[in-house]
């Protein structure tokens, strides 16, 4: 195993243990694909499944969905729903806006440098605003 592979596995194992998740073989394999190189990812369950298969991992699509759900529940990822039917999973859990590229179906981070969210409606009695998701749809011209 190369030093780069060892670093990726250590980073992935630490990511899981930081959230209190047991590093099973499948979780560790998927975590390595997601955060092994230290970069943030936006994935769909299908794209992560395809990446796992290309890497020679034996996982089912159901396992990928369940693992992504466990990662979200543990606070390791956030789920961004684009059109009510397609979910993307983001390893960057800080609040930030996204660009959705309609022609390619790609989700990318958008800068929040100039963004201001003001005048939100008051939450109903007994509720509070937990977060605000901003997805800016783009079409190439």
Helices and strands as residue ranges (DSSP letters): H 3-18, H 25-35, E 42-43, H 45-54, H 61-73, E 78-81, E 87-90, E 98-101, E 106-109, E 135-138
